[in-house]
Amino acid sequence: MESNNDWRDNQCVEFMKESFSSPKVLVVDDELVHRHMLCMMLTEWGWSCREADDGVTAVEEVRRGLLMPF
């Protein structure tokens, strides 16, 4: 039997899947573990995820993505 939290979590995941069609996200954080955890969650929801460890790298990724989307 599902708990209330499991039900809400499943509903949230389904909502995210239905609301976005192959969304792309750039996760920027200086902590490797934080980036990996967030990208794992987003990937499970069907998002395409890239990572950057600082602002400079993030800007480079955005510029690169404008020319060649990931």
N, C-alpha and C positions, 0 to 999 in steps of 0.2 A: 504494500500500500504506500502511495506517495504521500510525503508530508506536504504541508502548505508551502514550505520553502522550495521543495523540489518542483511542485506544480508551477510556482511563480517563476522559477529559473527556466523551466521548459517553455513557459509562455513567452518569456523575454527573448529566448533564443529564437523561437518561431517568429515572433514579431520582427526581430532584427533581420531574419532571413527573408521574410516577405517584404519588408520595407525598403530594402536596398538590393539593387541588382549588381552584383560583382563590384562592390565599393572598394576603393583603394585608400590606404592610410599610411602615413609616415609617422612612426612612433619615435619621438626624440626624448632621450633621457640619458644622463651620464652613467646611470647604474645599469649594467648589463643584465642583471637578474630581472629588474623591472621591465626592461624592453622585451626580454624573452617571454616573461609571463603574460604581458599584455598581447604580444603578437600571437602567442599560443591561443589565447581566448578569442581573439579576433579571427584567426584562421579557422577555428572551430565554427565560427558563425558565418564563414564563407567570404570573409574579407581577404583581400590581397594586402599583405603587410610588408613594409620595408622599415629598416631601422637606421637611426643616426644617433651617434653618441654625443653630439654637441650642435650648437646652432650653425656653425660654419658648414659642417657636413650636411646638415638639414637643408640649408639654402642650396648647396651644390646638388643634392638629390632632387630638390624641387625643380631647379633649372634643367637638370638632366631629364626629369620626367616630362617637362614641357616639350622637349625635343623628341623624346623617345619614351612614351608612357610605359610603365611596367605592368 
